[in-house]
Amino acid sequence: MELELYQRVVITQDFPDQILRKGDLAWLIEFVDRPNGGEKGAILELFNVFGEHYSVVIVPAGAISALSADLIPTARHPETR
């Protein structure tokens, strides 16, 4: 399934340096090319449980997927940096 911009996506792997965990939800904002080639990046915007902006991050495009009806959302506290 091709991901479209401005849709909600799920992160499929942990990124401890960006305080992201597998299963976190985000909005897909844009795809970006790597300057030296390789896998594209995905710019994601994250929000807290109240819908307030939390962060913007870039992850490899292969580390996100579309939401599906069998997923259950959760809430967690981000670890401190």
KOLTOR-19767 format. One record per residue: residue in one letter; chain; z, y, x negated of N, C-alpha, C in turn. Coordinates in nm, 2 decimals. Atoms other than C-alpha are relative to their C-alpha. Layout:
N
A	A	Z	Y	X	Z	Y	X	Z	Y	X
...
REM end
This chain:
81
M	A	0.00	-0.12	-0.08	0.00	0.00	0.00	0.00	0.12	-0.09
E	A	0.01	-0.13	0.08	-0.10	0.34	-0.14	0.11	0.10	0.05
L	A	-0.10	-0.10	-0.03	0.18	0.59	-0.15	-0.06	0.13	0.03
E	A	0.05	-0.14	-0.03	0.12	0.93	0.01	0.10	0.10	-0.04
L	A	-0.10	-0.10	0.03	0.27	1.25	-0.10	0.08	0.04	0.12
Y	A	-0.09	-0.05	-0.10	0.56	1.39	0.10	0.05	-0.11	0.09
Q	A	-0.06	0.10	-0.08	0.68	1.05	0.22	0.12	-0.05	-0.07
R	A	-0.13	0.05	0.06	1.02	0.89	0.16	-0.04	-0.13	-0.07
V	A	0.02	0.12	0.08	1.02	0.62	-0.10	0.14	-0.05	-0.05
V	A	-0.12	0.07	0.06	1.28	0.38	-0.25	-0.03	-0.02	-0.15
I	A	0.01	0.02	0.14	1.35	0.37	-0.62	0.03	-0.15	-0.03
T	A	-0.01	0.14	0.01	1.30	0.01	-0.74	0.07	-0.05	-0.13
Q	A	-0.07	0.04	0.12	1.49	0.01	-1.07	0.10	0.11	-0.04
D	A	-0.11	-0.09	0.04	1.80	0.18	-1.23	-0.06	0.09	-0.11
F	A	0.02	-0.10	0.10	1.76	0.50	-1.44	0.13	0.07	-0.03
P	A	-0.13	-0.06	0.03	2.11	0.56	-1.58	0.00	0.14	-0.06
D	A	0.01	-0.13	0.06	2.00	0.86	-1.78	-0.03	0.11	0.11
Q	A	0.02	-0.09	-0.11	1.90	1.03	-1.45	0.09	-0.02	0.12
I	A	-0.10	0.04	-0.11	2.19	0.89	-1.24	-0.07	-0.05	0.12
L	A	0.07	0.07	-0.11	1.94	0.69	-1.03	0.03	-0.15	0.00
R	A	-0.02	0.15	-0.01	2.00	0.34	-0.90	-0.11	-0.06	0.09
K	A	0.09	0.08	-0.09	1.77	0.08	-0.75	0.05	0.01	0.14
G	A	-0.04	-0.01	-0.14	1.77	0.14	-0.38	0.02	0.14	0.05
D	A	-0.01	-0.14	-0.04	1.81	0.52	-0.39	-0.12	0.04	0.07
L	A	0.11	-0.06	-0.07	1.59	0.71	-0.15	-0.04	0.14	-0.05
A	A	0.05	-0.13	0.05	1.38	1.01	-0.24	-0.13	0.04	0.08
W	A	0.13	-0.05	-0.06	1.08	1.22	-0.12	-0.10	0.00	-0.12
L	A	0.11	0.00	0.10	0.76	1.17	-0.32	-0.07	0.14	0.01
I	A	0.06	-0.13	0.00	0.64	1.52	-0.42	-0.14	0.01	-0.06
E	A	0.13	-0.01	0.08	0.36	1.47	-0.67	-0.01	-0.12	-0.10
F	A	0.02	0.09	0.11	0.20	1.23	-0.91	-0.05	0.08	-0.12
V	A	0.05	-0.07	0.12	0.14	1.35	-1.27	-0.05	-0.10	-0.10
D	A	0.05	0.08	0.11	-0.06	1.21	-1.56	0.08	0.02	-0.12
R	A	-0.07	-0.01	0.13	0.10	1.14	-1.89	-0.10	0.06	-0.10
P	A	0.09	-0.07	0.10	-0.04	1.36	-2.17	-0.08	-0.10	-0.09
N	A	0.06	0.09	0.09	-0.12	1.06	-2.39	-0.05	-0.13	0.07
G	A	0.05	0.11	-0.08	-0.24	0.83	-2.11	0.12	-0.09	0.04
G	A	-0.11	0.08	-0.04	-0.04	0.54	-1.97	0.02	0.02	0.15
E	A	-0.04	0.00	-0.14	0.13	0.50	-1.63	0.03	0.14	0.04
K	A	-0.03	-0.13	-0.06	0.14	0.81	-1.41	0.15	0.01	0.03
G	A	-0.14	-0.03	-0.04	0.47	0.97	-1.33	0.00	0.04	0.15
A	A	-0.02	-0.05	-0.14	0.61	1.04	-0.98	0.11	0.10	0.00
I	A	-0.11	-0.10	-0.02	0.80	1.36	-0.91	0.06	-0.03	0.13
L	A	-0.07	0.03	-0.12	1.07	1.29	-0.67	0.11	0.11	0.03
E	A	-0.11	-0.09	-0.04	1.31	1.52	-0.48	0.11	-0.08	0.07
L	A	-0.11	0.07	-0.05	1.65	1.38	-0.40	0.09	0.10	0.08
F	A	-0.09	-0.08	-0.09	1.89	1.51	-0.12	0.13	-0.08	0.01
N	A	-0.13	0.07	-0.03	2.25	1.44	-0.05	0.00	-0.04	0.15
V	A	0.00	0.06	-0.13	2.36	1.28	0.28	-0.01	0.11	0.11
F	A	0.01	-0.11	-0.09	2.36	1.62	0.45	-0.14	0.07	0.00
G	A	0.13	-0.05	0.01	2.00	1.68	0.36	-0.02	0.12	-0.09
E	A	0.00	-0.11	0.09	2.08	1.94	0.10	-0.06	-0.04	-0.13
H	A	0.06	0.03	0.13	1.87	1.95	-0.22	0.10	-0.04	-0.10
Y	A	-0.09	0.05	0.10	2.03	1.75	-0.50	-0.06	0.01	-0.14
S	A	0.06	0.01	0.13	1.78	1.70	-0.78	-0.15	-0.02	0.01
V	A	0.14	0.04	0.01	1.42	1.67	-0.89	-0.01	-0.08	-0.13
V	A	0.02	0.09	0.11	1.33	1.38	-1.12	-0.14	-0.04	-0.02
I	A	0.13	0.06	0.02	1.03	1.22	-1.27	0.03	-0.14	-0.05
V	A	-0.02	0.14	0.04	1.01	0.84	-1.29	-0.14	-0.06	-0.01
P	A	0.13	0.06	0.00	0.72	0.60	-1.36	-0.05	-0.03	0.14
A	A	0.05	0.03	-0.14	0.50	0.56	-1.05	0.02	-0.14	0.04
G	A	-0.02	0.14	-0.03	0.55	0.18	-1.07	0.15	-0.02	0.04
A	A	-0.15	0.02	-0.03	0.93	0.24	-1.01	0.04	0.04	0.14
I	A	-0.02	-0.04	-0.14	0.89	0.35	-0.65	-0.08	-0.09	0.09
S	A	0.08	0.07	-0.10	0.77	0.18	-0.33	0.03	0.06	0.13
A	A	-0.02	-0.05	-0.13	0.73	0.26	0.03	0.12	-0.06	0.07
L	A	-0.11	0.06	-0.07	1.02	0.21	0.27	-0.05	-0.11	0.10
S	A	0.03	0.10	-0.09	1.02	-0.09	0.49	0.11	-0.02	0.10
A	A	-0.10	0.01	-0.10	1.21	-0.18	0.81	0.11	-0.09	-0.03
D	A	-0.11	0.09	0.04	1.42	-0.44	0.64	0.10	0.06	-0.10
L	A	-0.09	-0.07	0.09	1.60	-0.18	0.42	0.12	0.06	0.08
I	A	-0.12	-0.06	-0.06	1.95	-0.06	0.50	0.05	0.11	-0.09
P	A	-0.04	-0.11	0.09	2.04	0.29	0.37	0.15	-0.01	-0.03
T	A	-0.14	0.00	0.04	2.37	0.33	0.18	0.04	0.14	-0.05
A	A	-0.05	-0.13	0.06	2.58	0.62	0.05	0.08	-0.04	-0.12
R	A	-0.08	0.02	0.12	2.73	0.64	-0.30	0.03	0.13	-0.07
H	A	-0.03	-0.12	0.08	2.89	0.89	-0.53	-0.08	-0.02	-0.13
P	A	0.07	0.01	0.13	2.67	0.97	-0.84	0.11	0.00	-0.11
E	A	-0.08	0.00	0.12	2.83	0.89	-1.17	0.00	0.14	-0.07
T	A	0.00	-0.13	0.07	2.93	1.19	-1.38	-0.08	-0.02	-0.13
R	A	0.08	0.01	0.12	2.70	1.26	-1.67	0.09	0.00	-0.12
REM end
